[in-house]
């Protein structure tokens, strides 16, 4: 139901824009999020965006560098990543929570997940 794309290899300081196309019943019913995971570590919250008014919330580690946005007409959520660092290297996942809170950072609370896209940042 969710398909992330846009990952790749980029040098430190570079930019990437991830997209996540969703086939959800009513896209605007869902709070959307990005998480990331490094093998052997827990899935980590990155950013969320609210259902309708565009309120966003970010992990401290990405605040000021990453921007989450959504296009309800296209059923798509985006993650613009600027100023990338080697520590941003991970598999990035989009997630959806119906009628959820934009401040929900726990992965277990999200019911719908995409397959992930790999972002590699070289130093």
N, C-alpha and C positions, 0 to 999 in steps of 0.2 A: 504493500500500500504506500510505502515511502521509498523513494529511490534517490540517493545522494549521488552527486557527480561534481567534477571540477577539481578533484585532487591532482597532485602531481609533485614534481621535484622543483624546488625553487631555492635560490641562494638566500642566505640570511639578509634581512632587510627588504626582501622582495614582497610581492603581493600575490594573493590568489583569491578567487571568488568561488565559493561552493554554492551549489544549488541543490534543492531537494524538491522533487515533484511528488505531490501527494494525491492519492485517489481515495480520499476520505468522503464520507457521506455528505457532510456539510462542513467544508473546510474552515469556515469562519467560526465554527463551534469549538475549535481546537486551539489551545495554547501550544506553541511550537518551540522547540529547543534544539540546540546543538550540544552534543557531548563529544568527548574524545577519549581514546583509550590506547595506551601503550601496552604491548604484550607483557603479561605478568603483573600488571597493575590494575587497580579498579578503574571503572569508567568514571570520567571526570566531567563535571558540569562546565560548560563554556558560556552559553548565553540562552536567554529566552525572550520571546516576544508575545505580548498578549493577543487575545482573540480579535479585538476590534479597534481599540484606541491607539495601538502601536507602542504601548509602554514596553520598555526593554529592561533587561537586567543582565549583568555580566559578572563573570568571575573576576576577581581582582587581577589575576594573572594576564588577562586579555583586555582589560578596560583601557579605553583610549586607543587601542590598536585594531580591534575587531568591531564590526558593525553587523547586527542582525536586522533583517528586514523581511517583509512578506508582501506578496501580491495575491490578495484573495480572489481576484478575477482569474488569475492563472494557476491557482492552487499550488503556489510555490513559495518556499522560504529560502532565504539567501544568507550567506555568511561571508562578508567582505573581510579579508584578513590582510592587514598592512603591517609593515615592520616585523615581518616574521623572524622568529628566533629558532635556533636548533631545538630548543626545548618544546617548541610547538609541534614537533614531529609526532604524529599519532594517526590512528584511524579515526576519522570524524564521522559521527552518526547524527542523523536528524531524528527527532522524536516528537510525538504528539500526545497531548493529554486533553481529553474532551472536558470542556468547562473547567480546566485547570487554572491554577494560580501562576502568574508570571514569576513569582518568587519561589516556585518549587524547583529545588536543585537536586532532589533525590531521583536517581535513575529508575528506581523500583516503582515510582509513582507514574511513570509513563507507560502507556499500554501499546503504543504503535511505534515501531522502529524501522528505519531503513537499514540497508545492508552495509553501509559505510563506504567511505572513500579515503584512500591513503594520502596523507600530506607528509612530504619529506622535506625538511629544511636543512640544507648543507651549510657548514660554517666556512 
